[in-house]
Each structure stands twice: as structure tokens, then as C-alpha cells.
Amino acid sequence: MKRTGRMKEWSIALFCASLLFLFPPILTIFDKSFFIFGLPVAYVVLYGFWALVIIAVAYLSKQGPDAEPLDDTNVVLNKHQGDD
């Protein structure tokens, strides 16, 4: 899928922020002997941020109703179906 304009900028920004946050020196900030619901804080922060990134990618990858098709196979198939 080709991204243009703001979507491309947001995709790059999300990638850079995720890469920076998941970098080991940043993660060691949360390496404490404190537990949340019986889990270490580092695990909760790591998997919580990972889930937020997945949700953000899903939200940013949604196509609007006026979006172009991803490829031309639908157009080609529709042309051939109309020839019958």
C-alpha cells in the first residue's frame, strides 16, 4: 500500500517512537522490583506499549471509503466478468 502525505509521516513517526521506546536503555528505566497484578513493571510496560503500537498501526492503516484499490487485479477481474 502506498502511503502519501500525513499517513506516511505518521507511519515514520510511529516507527521511530517505537524503536526509541523499545531500545534497551529506555526499558531499563522500568526494571524495578515492583509488581503490578503479580507481573514485573517492565513486562507490563513492554507489552502494554507493544499493544498500543499494534492498535495505532491498525488505526492508521484503515482505508477510508474513497480509498483507491491496493492493486489493479479487481479492475482486471471486473472487466473480464463483464465480457461474458
RODO-2510 file (C-alpha; in nm, 4 decimals, decimal comma):
residues 84
     n   res          X          Y          Z
     1     m     0,0000     0,0000     0,0000
     2     k     0,1371     0,3373    -0,0944
     3     r     0,1229     0,5955     0,1780
     4     t     0,1098     0,9602     0,0914
     5     g     0,1088     1,2842     0,2842
     6     r     0,0240     1,2695     0,6525
     7     m    -0,0176     0,8918     0,6644
     8     k     0,3420     0,8479     0,5525
     9     e     0,4599     1,0969     0,8152
    10     w     0,2618     0,9274     1,0913
    11     s     0,3905     0,5852     0,9902
    12     i     0,7506     0,7022     1,0075
    13     a     0,6920     0,8845     1,3369
    14     l     0,5271     0,5770     1,4909
    15     f     0,8145     0,3559     1,3772
    16     c     1,0784     0,5938     1,5190
    17     a     0,8954     0,6372     1,8505
    18     s     0,8510     0,2611     1,8848
    19     l     1,2146     0,1952     1,8039
    20     l     1,3280     0,4558     2,0553
    21     f     1,0965     0,3361     2,3321
    22     l     1,1819    -0,0320     2,2854
    23     f     1,5561     0,0409     2,2938
    24     p     1,7142    -0,1470     2,5891
    25     p     1,8495     0,1595     2,7788
    26     i     1,4984     0,3057     2,7874
    27     l     1,3455    -0,0231     2,9006
    28     t     1,5905    -0,0496     3,1915
    29     i     1,4207     0,2563     3,3440
    30     f     1,1214     0,0324     3,4169
    31     d     1,3281    -0,2606     3,5503
    32     k     1,2209    -0,2274     3,9135
    33     s     1,1356    -0,4811     4,1785
    34     f     0,7772    -0,3563     4,1833
    35     f     0,4871    -0,5713     4,0673
    36     i     0,1542    -0,4864     3,9060
    37     f    -0,1004    -0,7681     3,9314
    38     g     0,1870    -1,0054     4,0075
    39     l     0,3842    -0,9085     3,6966
    40     p     0,7067    -0,7065     3,6902
    41     v     0,6623    -0,3448     3,5829
    42     a     0,8999    -0,3930     3,2887
    43     y     0,6755    -0,6643     3,1401
    44     v     0,3611    -0,4607     3,1862
    45     v     0,5180    -0,1538     3,0240
    46     l     0,6766    -0,3524     2,7398
    47     y     0,3657    -0,5476     2,6426
    48     g     0,1356    -0,2530     2,7077
    49     f     0,3364    -0,0326     2,4722
    50     w     0,3532    -0,3134     2,2177
    51     a    -0,0273    -0,3414     2,2275
    52     l    -0,0613     0,0362     2,1818
    53     v     0,1679     0,0246     1,8775
    54     i    -0,0400    -0,2557     1,7242
    55     i    -0,3606    -0,0584     1,7855
    56     a    -0,2037     0,2558     1,6349
    57     v    -0,0887     0,0651     1,3252
    58     a    -0,4351    -0,0848     1,2828
    59     y    -0,5964     0,2576     1,3167
    60     l    -0,3537     0,4254     1,0771
    61     s    -0,3862     0,1504     0,8171
    62     k    -0,7654     0,1779     0,7900
    63     q    -0,8724     0,2942     0,4488
    64     g    -1,1481     0,5435     0,4005
    65     p    -1,4495     0,4825     0,1753
    66     d    -1,2915     0,6809    -0,1103
    67     a    -0,9572     0,4969    -0,0988
    68     e    -0,8033     0,3611    -0,4160
    69     p    -0,7777    -0,0167    -0,4621
    70     l    -0,4469    -0,1625    -0,3499
    71     d    -0,3764    -0,3083    -0,6938
    72     d    -0,5354    -0,3432    -1,0356
    73     t    -0,6493    -0,7071    -1,0022
    74     n    -1,0023    -0,6023    -0,9039
    75     v    -1,0278    -0,3807    -1,2095
    76     v    -0,8983    -0,6553    -1,4404
    77     l    -1,1317    -0,9167    -1,2894
    78     n    -1,4319    -0,6884    -1,3226
    79     k    -1,3513    -0,6235    -1,6904
    80     h    -1,3310    -0,9954    -1,7650
    81     q    -1,6536    -1,0734    -1,5799
    82     g    -1,8382    -0,8144    -1,7877
    83     d    -1,7268    -0,9799    -2,1154
    84     d    -1,9440    -1,2899    -2,0607
***
